[in-house]
Amino acid sequence: MELPARSNEIALEYFQFHDEIRRLMAPPTENASSFTALLELPHSSAVELLHLPEPFKYSAVASSGSLKPYFQHLGAGGMCFSANSAPVERASTFAVETDASSHKVKDEPQAETTESDSNPIISLSQPLLSDFDKEDKGQMPGKRKDREKKAKGSAKKSKNQSSGDAEELPYVHVRARRGEATDRHSLAERARREKINARMKLLRELVPGCNKISGTALVLDEIINHVQTLQRQVELLSMRLAAETPRMDVNLDSIFTTESASLVDQSFSNMVYPLPCSDPQPNIPRQYQQYPWHLNPLQHPMWVREELKNNPITSKNSHMSDDSPANPAAMHSRAMEKDRAMKIE
Amino acid sequence: MKTPSNSIKRRFALKFLRTLVRIRKSTHQPSPSQSSTWEIRRRAQRIKLAAYSSMARTVGSKRAWSRALTMKLRAAMGNRPWSMIKQESKKMTRRKLIAKRKRHMEKDLNSGVQELRRLVPGGQWMDPLSLMQETAHFLRCLETQVRVMRSIVAEGEGFPC
């Protein structure tokens, strides 16, 4: 599986860049020592905090934010961070690469189009944030495993999302975004909401014209409308079929005989069907014919809505009498009509 | 949809045509010339039920909605009313509670979801997440059903008598 390998890759890269960053950050460490003491964070992350714009420092410490808001804000504000270009460029390309698979696609062009100054910060913040996540959990040891899993598992989850999201993992590791609560309930709710959104996307693709509508409720209404339309169409078509009975008798069997050809014409795939010679389920026609006029008290929903206002008993009797001659007669008449159909064809 | 050799379309088409032929045979004998609106409506009802049941049988027991549909159709047919009642009661006691609790939890999607529950067979006892999955599959099958029926009607009306 490529996913654990990738997370291992990421972990390795983190360590590599950690050393490089330490080397880069060597000069200003004197300044940061007091700051480090205040924040109780390692030097490199403290320095990185120093160079970030003001409002983000606190949020970085407070929450385990993802990089998305960082990207946005870094793109908006200017950066005045200067560093060695070579390792930083490598880092930036790496950052862009790892983010390619995540759902921060729209931030990529942003990140790329902003100045080169902002890129180093982005790349630096990424490995350092993972340090944050891992060290911040000194206070909450219970959630450490979760967060660590999230740091490496966010790639997993984002990969799964990008791969179509049709399947569900038994454990979906959700990364807590910036500014959102991180307790278990809201995490679970968010996971649920994301599942619902995935399903909604599926449904949107099925129902024509839903792509323009934004908002879940309206899309749901559209879906309901579509389902109702289809059910009404089924009713109408069944009425038409029922009305076509005297004509259809011959045509149906001709359809049967030339089923392969007709189905091909009507955009079915072209496979020759063997004609069924015997009724495989003799029980079923009996059920249809004896079918009851006590649909009324059951009060079915729309798709079994009964339109029968007259329920004479005579029909039932006629159905019962039809039962026995139906099956043996079927084969005989079908053979006869086959000949007729051949003549017509 | 799926593999062209045994897709839902073809299987449904075959089953539906077979049942249609049977209905033809059965209704043709008593009164071929008489075509009152009542007769037509009755036949239309049977054809509709035949369409739904053949679709349910084509899908099999893989989907919750097809199972629920089969159950309801069997109840409509009067197959074995007491077994149906037992199934219904089992479903209701267990799942309804779960569904009710979940319905209380979410309010924003509730109205649409309620409507969807009515439309999709078996939707009353499903949680909203699986309900959407079932809706998607149900929608696809409905579309194939309509397409097949339309093609049959077109065939019937295309041929001169």
Interface residues (C-beta under 8 A of the other chain):
Chain A: R192 K195 I196 R199 M200 L202 L203 L206 V207 T216 A217 L220 D221 I223 I224 H226 V227 Q228 L230 Q231 Q233 V234 E235 L237 S238 M239 R240 L241 A242 A243 E244 T245 P246 R247 M248 D249 V250 N251 L252 D253 S254 I255 F256 E259 S262 L263 Q266 F268 S269 M271 Y273 P276 D279 I284 P285 Q287 Y288 Q289 Q290 Y291 P292 H294 L295 L298 H300 P301 M302 W303 V304 E306 E307 L308 N310 S315 S318 H319 D322 P325 A326 A329 A330 S333 R334 I344
Chain B: P4 S5 S7 K9 R10 A13 L14 L17 R18 T19 L20 V21 R22 I23 R24 K25 S26 T27 H28 Q29 P30 P32 S33 S35 W38 I40 R41 R42 R43 A44 Q45 R46 I47 K48 L49 A50 A51 Y52 S53 K72 L73 R74 A75 A76 M77 G78 N79 D108 L109 S111 G112 V113 E115 L116 R118 L119 V120 P121 P128 L129 M132 Q133 T135 A136 F138 L139 R140 L142 E143 Q145 V146 M149 R150 S151 I152 V153 A154 E155 G156 E157 F159 C161
